[in-house]
Amino acid sequence: MKKYKSGLILVFCSLLPLLFTSTIPFALHTRLHLNSINSNEHGWSGELKLYAITLESESEYTIILNSGSWSMDVSIRIGETPYMINGLSVDSGSSNGERMHFPTSKSGEYFIQIKVNSGSGFFYILVESGTTGSATGSSVTFFDASYLLVLTLPSVFIFVVGLLIMRKIAARPERKPLTNIYKRIKKEGNDTLDTNVDAMICEFCGVEINKNLKKCPNCQAILK
């Protein structure tokens, strides 16, 4: 029963980081509105910016990202979940921004990820209905499981380490309760009279030891 409880506690503790990391994208995205510009957005080199927008099914949309004169190389990804495991992407290598045409298959939330590949500065992002203007590059289908690794790695690490600790504890030999035993023994004195003395006997190895000792000198057992 104790082993069963320890296993449940280990599973619960390992799931806590997963619960935390899986909810971060839902809390940190910025809301976009159709045909409305989000200006003065800022990004550093290597930074990922996440946006969410509600779109209608069976429609065409254009995502416009303009980085102005800051010479920023950016890329666009869009998918149906904030984890960006799969979806469409465009990265033409342009230093002025990107324009992507995106068809929807369902109504609901869509998530747009902007990555600043190089440079830093301000940009604006706009989602328009219809295919307005020419796209800067072809939309490419992507599948990226690296986010799943980042998502689950803390939980896997805690579970494996906890499992190793549990196995190490289980492999230790079971020891009896640490109880001091006093045994009445009879010793012969130098004279003709016998004397009774108290001697302390180690419970683990049976060796007579001094009553004031905290550890058995023979088997190193801790004594109360």
C-alpha positions in Angstrom: 0.0 0.0 0.0 2.9 2.4 0.9 4.6 1.6 -2.5 1.3 2.3 -4.3 0.9 5.7 -2.6 4.5 6.6 -3.4 3.8 5.8 -7.1 0.7 8.0 -7.2 2.6 10.9 -5.5 5.4 10.5 -8.1 3.0 10.6 -11.0 1.2 13.6 -9.6 4.4 15.5 -9.1 5.7 14.7 -12.6 2.4 16.0 -14.1 2.6 19.4 -12.4 5.2 20.9 -14.8 3.2 19.5 -17.8 0.1 21.3 -16.5 2.1 24.5 -16.2 3.9 24.4 -19.5 0.8 23.3 -21.5 -1.2 26.3 -20.3 1.4 29.0 -20.9 0.7 29.5 -24.6 -3.0 30.0 -23.9 -2.2 32.7 -21.4 0.6 34.6 -23.3 -0.9 35.1 -26.7 -2.1 38.5 -28.0 -5.6 38.9 -29.4 -6.0 40.0 -33.1 -9.1 41.3 -34.7 -9.9 40.9 -38.4 -9.1 43.9 -40.6 -7.6 45.7 -37.7 -3.9 46.6 -37.4 -1.8 45.7 -34.3 0.9 48.3 -34.6 4.0 49.0 -32.5 4.7 45.3 -31.9 8.3 44.7 -30.9 10.5 41.7 -31.3 14.1 40.8 -30.5 16.3 38.5 -32.6 15.2 34.9 -31.9 12.0 35.9 -30.1 8.7 34.1 -30.8 5.4 36.2 -30.7 2.1 34.4 -30.5 -1.3 35.8 -31.6 -4.8 34.4 -31.7 -7.7 35.3 -34.0 -11.2 34.0 -34.7 -11.8 33.1 -38.3 -14.7 31.6 -40.3 -14.6 28.3 -42.2 -14.1 27.8 -45.9 -12.6 31.4 -46.3 -9.4 33.0 -47.5 -7.4 35.4 -45.4 -4.2 37.3 -45.8 -1.7 37.8 -43.0 0.4 40.9 -43.4 3.6 41.5 -41.4 5.5 44.7 -42.1 8.8 45.3 -40.3 9.4 48.7 -41.8 13.0 49.8 -42.1 14.4 47.8 -39.2 15.8 45.1 -41.5 14.1 42.4 -39.6 14.0 38.9 -41.1 10.8 37.3 -39.8 8.7 34.2 -40.6 5.0 33.4 -40.1 3.3 30.2 -38.9 -0.4 29.6 -38.5 -2.1 26.6 -37.0 -5.2 25.5 -35.1 -3.4 25.1 -31.7 -1.0 27.4 -29.8 1.6 24.7 -29.7 2.5 25.1 -33.4 3.0 21.4 -34.0 1.6 21.6 -37.5 0.1 24.1 -39.9 1.3 26.4 -42.7 4.4 28.6 -42.7 6.0 31.2 -45.0 9.6 32.5 -44.8 10.8 34.3 -47.9 13.9 35.8 -46.3 12.7 39.3 -46.9 13.9 42.0 -44.5 10.8 44.1 -44.9 8.2 41.6 -43.7 6.0 38.7 -45.0 2.6 38.3 -46.6 0.8 34.9 -46.4 -2.5 33.7 -47.9 -4.3 31.3 -45.7 -7.4 29.2 -46.3 -9.4 28.0 -43.3 -11.1 24.6 -43.0 -13.1 25.3 -39.8 -14.6 28.1 -37.8 -12.9 29.0 -34.5 -9.6 30.0 -33.0 -6.4 30.1 -35.1 -3.0 30.9 -33.7 -0.3 32.9 -35.5 3.4 32.6 -34.5 5.8 35.3 -35.6 9.5 34.4 -35.3 12.2 37.1 -35.5 15.0 35.2 -37.3 17.4 38.2 -37.2 17.4 41.9 -36.4 15.1 43.5 -33.9 12.7 46.4 -33.7 9.0 47.3 -34.3 6.5 45.8 -36.7 2.8 45.7 -37.4 0.6 42.7 -38.1 -2.7 42.7 -39.9 -5.1 39.9 -40.9 -7.4 40.8 -43.8 -10.3 38.8 -45.3 -9.7 37.7 -48.8 -6.4 37.3 -50.8 -5.2 40.9 -50.9 -1.9 41.6 -52.6 0.8 39.1 -53.6 2.2 36.6 -51.1 5.9 37.0 -50.4 6.3 33.2 -50.6 4.5 29.9 -51.0 2.8 28.6 -47.9 4.5 25.4 -46.8 3.0 22.7 -44.6 5.1 22.1 -41.6 5.2 19.5 -38.8 7.4 20.3 -35.8 7.5 18.0 -32.7 10.2 19.9 -30.9 7.7 21.8 -28.9 6.3 18.5 -27.6 9.8 17.7 -26.4 10.1 21.0 -24.5 6.5 20.5 -23.2 7.1 17.0 -21.7 10.8 17.1 -20.9 10.4 18.5 -17.3 7.8 15.9 -16.5 9.8 13.0 -17.9 12.9 14.1 -16.0 11.0 14.3 -12.7 9.4 10.9 -13.2 12.6 9.1 -14.2 14.6 10.6 -11.3 11.8 9.8 -8.8 11.6 6.3 -10.1 15.3 5.7 -9.7 15.1 7.1 -6.1 12.2 4.8 -5.3 14.0 1.7 -6.7 17.1 2.6 -4.7 15.1 2.9 -1.5 13.3 -0.4 -2.2 16.6 -2.2 -2.8 17.9 -1.3 0.7 17.8 -4.3 3.1 14.9 -4.0 5.6 16.2 -3.3 9.1 14.4 -4.0 12.3 13.3 -1.1 14.5 16.1 0.5 16.3 15.5 -0.7 19.9 18.1 -0.8 22.6 18.1 -4.1 24.5 19.5 -4.4 28.0 20.4 -7.8 29.1 21.0 -8.9 32.7 24.2 -10.9 32.8 26.2 -12.5 35.5 29.9 -11.8 35.8 32.4 -13.3 38.2 34.3 -10.8 40.2 37.8 -11.1 41.7 36.3 -12.1 45.0 34.2 -15.0 45.8 31.0 -13.1 45.4 29.1 -12.9 42.1 27.9 -9.5 40.9 25.0 -8.7 38.5 25.6 -5.9 36.0 23.6 -4.3 33.1 25.1 -4.7 29.7 23.8 -3.2 26.4 23.4 -5.8 23.6 23.2 -4.6 19.9 20.0 -5.9 18.5 21.4 -6.2 15.0 24.6 -8.2 15.7 24.3 -9.3 19.3 27.6 -7.9 20.4 27.9 -6.4 23.9 28.6 -2.7 23.8 29.0 0.2 26.1 25.6 1.7 27.1 26.8 5.3 26.3 27.5 4.6 22.6 25.2 6.0 19.9 26.5 3.6 17.2 27.5 -0.1 17.4 31.2 -0.3 16.7 30.7 -3.8 15.2 27.9 -3.4 12.7 27.6 0.5 12.7 23.9 0.3 13.5 22.4 3.6 14.8 21.2 3.2 18.4 18.6 5.2 20.2 
